[in-house]
Amino acid sequence: MPEPPPSRLSRLLKEHPRERPRFARAVASLLGAGVVALGAMGFLVVWHLVRRGRLIREGLSPPRKVSLPDIEPTKPRPDAVEERGSGPS
């Protein structure tokens, strides 16, 4: 199986080997700029969601006092206990 032809970048780096560090710095700076941009976008999204939550909360009426009725514990029915014990083993 023949090897694929070298890419344009690999040909340029073979022709000009002294440019490799310059190219590496350019790639690193682009990656760094991308990471900084993603971090800034993440920060802005979190800031927006917090701000939006505060605005929504301020627009709501104050909570009402609610009292729930007392619930008495129920006693198990005798026939329910028998039904549970008679299941398949």
FITIDREN-379361 format. One record per atom (N, C-alpha, C): x, y, z; residue in three letters. Coordinates in steps of 0.2 Angstrom, whole numbers, padded with zeros to 4 digits, always signed. Example, Ala and Ser with C-alpha at 12.3 -4.5 7.8 and 13.67 -1.06 7.14 Angstrom:
2
+0066-0028+0039ala+0062-0022+0039ala+0066-0016+0039ala+0064-0011+0035ser+0068-0005+0036ser+0064+0000+0039ser
//
This chain:
89
+0004-0006+0000met+0000+0000+0000met+0005+0006+0000met+0004+0011-0005pro+0008+0017-0005pro+0006+0022+0000pro+0012+0025+0003glu+0011+0030+0008glu+0007+0036+0005glu+0003+0039+0009pro-0001+0045+0006pro+0004+0051+0005pro+0003+0055+0000pro+0008+0061-0001pro+0008+0065+0005pro+0014+0068+0006pro+0015+0073+0012pro+0010+0079+0011pro+0008+0081+0017ser+0004+0087+0017ser+0008+0093+0015ser+0005+0099+0014arg+0008+0105+0012arg+0012+0107+0018arg+0009+0106+0024leu+0013+0109+0030leu+0019+0105+0031leu+0019+0098+0031ser+0025+0094+0032ser+0030+0096+0027ser+0028+0097+0020arg+0033+0099+0015arg+0036+0106+0017arg+0032+0110+0019leu+0035+0117+0021leu+0040+0116+0027leu+0038+0112+0032leu+0043+0111+0038leu+0049+0107+0036leu+0049+0103+0031lys+0055+0100+0028lys+0059+0105+0025lys+0056+0109+0021glu+0060+0114+0017glu+0063+0119+0021glu+0059+0121+0027his+0062+0126+0031his+0062+0124+0039his+0066+0120+0041pro+0066+0117+0047pro+0067+0122+0053pro+0070+0128+0051arg+0071+0133+0056arg+0065+0136+0058arg+0060+0136+0054glu+0053+0139+0056glu+0049+0135+0061glu+0051+0129+0062arg+0047+0124+0067arg+0045+0127+0073arg+0050+0131+0077pro+0048+0134+0083pro+0043+0140+0083pro+0044+0143+0077arg+0040+0149+0076arg+0033+0146+0075arg+0032+0141+0071phe+0026+0138+0070phe+0023+0135+0076phe+0027+0132+0080ala+0024+0129+0087ala+0022+0135+0091ala+0025+0140+0091arg+0023+0146+0095arg+0016+0149+0093arg+0015+0149+0086ala+0009+0151+0083ala+0003+0147+0085ala+0005+0140+0085val-0001+0135+0086val-0002+0136+0094val+0003+0136+0098ala+0002+0137+0105ala-0002+0143+0107ala-0001+0149+0104ser-0004+0155+0105ser-0012+0154+0103ser-0013+0151+0097leu-0020+0150+0095leu-0024+0146+0100leu-0021+0140+0102leu-0024+0136+0107leu-0025+0140+0113leu-0020+0144+0115gly-0021+0148+0121gly-0027+0153+0121gly-0027+0156+0115ala-0033+0161+0114ala-0040+0157+0114ala-0040+0151+0111gly-0046+0147+0111gly-0048+0145+0118gly-0043+0143+0122val-0045+0142+0129val-0047+0148+0133val-0044+0153+0132val-0046+0160+0135val-0053+0162+0133val-0055+0161+0126ala-0061+0163+0124ala-0067+0158+0127ala-0065+0152+0127leu-0070+0147+0130leu-0071+0148+0138leu-0066+0150+0141gly-0067+0152+0148gly-0071+0158+0149gly-0070+0163+0145ala-0074+0169+0145ala-0081+0168+0144ala-0082+0164+0139met-0089+0162+0137met-0093+0158+0143met-0089+0154+0146gly-0092+0150+0152gly-0093+0155+0157gly-0089+0160+0159phe-0090+0164+0164phe-0096+0169+0163phe-0097+0171+0156leu-0102+0175+0155leu-0109+0171+0155leu-0109+0165+0153val-0115+0161+0154val-0117+0160+0161val-0112+0158+0165val-0114+0158+0173val-0116+0164+0175val-0113+0170+0174trp-0115+0176+0176trp-0122+0178+0174trp-0124+0177+0168his-0130+0178+0165his-0136+0174+0169his-0134+0167+0170leu-0139+0163+0173leu-0140+0166+0180leu-0135+0167+0184val-0136+0170+0191val-0140+0176+0191val-0138+0181+0186arg-0142+0187+0186arg-0149+0186+0184arg-0150+0182+0179arg-0157+0181+0177arg-0161+0178+0183arg-0158+0173+0187gly-0161+0170+0193gly-0163+0175+0198gly-0159+0180+0199arg-0160+0185+0204arg-0166+0190+0202arg-0166+0191+0195leu-0171+0196+0193leu-0178+0192+0193leu-0178+0186+0191ile-0184+0182+0192ile-0187+0181+0199ile-0182+0180+0204arg-0184+0180+0211arg-0186+0186+0213arg-0183+0192+0211glu-0186+0198+0214glu-0193+0200+0211glu-0195+0197+0205gly-0201+0199+0202gly-0207+0194+0205gly-0205+0189+0209leu-0210+0185+0212leu-0213+0188+0218leu-0219+0187+0219ser-0222+0189+0226ser-0219+0185+0232ser-0219+0188+0238pro-0216+0184+0243pro-0220+0178+0245pro-0216+0173+0247pro-0220+0167+0248pro-0225+0167+0254pro-0230+0163+0252arg-0236+0163+0257arg-0235+0158+0262arg-0238+0159+0268lys-0237+0154+0274lys-0242+0149+0273lys-0240+0143+0272val-0244+0137+0271val-0244+0132+0277val-0250+0130+0279ser-0250+0125+0285ser-0253+0119+0282ser-0249+0113+0283leu-0252+0107+0280leu-0256+0103+0286leu-0261+0100+0284pro-0264+0096+0289pro-0260+0090+0292pro-0262+0089+0298asp-0258+0084+0302asp-0261+0077+0299asp-0256+0073+0297ile-0258+0066+0295ile-0256+0061+0300ile-0262+0057+0301glu-0261+0052+0306glu-0258+0046+0303glu-0254+0042+0307pro-0251+0036+0304pro-0256+0031+0303pro-0256+0027+0298thr-0261+0022+0296thr-0259+0016+0299thr-0264+0012+0302lys-0262+0005+0304lys-0263+0000+0298lys-0258-0005+0298pro-0259-0010+0293pro-0265-0014+0293pro-0268-0015+0288arg-0274-0020+0288arg-0272-0027+0289arg-0276-0031+0293pro-0274-0038+0294pro-0273-0042+0288pro-0278-0041+0284asp-0278-0045+0277asp-0272-0043+0273asp-0270-0037+0273ala-0264-0035+0269ala-0257-0038+0272ala-0257-0040+0278val-0251-0043+0281val-0251-0050+0279val-0257-0053+0278glu-0258-0060+0276glu-0256-0061+0269glu-0258-0056+0265glu-0257-0056+0257glu-0249-0055+0256glu-0246-0052+0260arg-0238-0051+0259arg-0235-0057+0261arg-0237-0061+0266gly-0234-0067+0268gly-0235-0073+0263gly-0240-0073+0259ser-0242-0079+0255ser-0240-0078+0248ser-0234-0074+0247gly-0232-0074+0240gly-0228-0080+0238gly-0226-0081+0232pro-0222-0086+0230pro-0215-0086+0232pro-0212-0092+0234ser-0206-0092+0237ser-0201-0094+0232ser
//
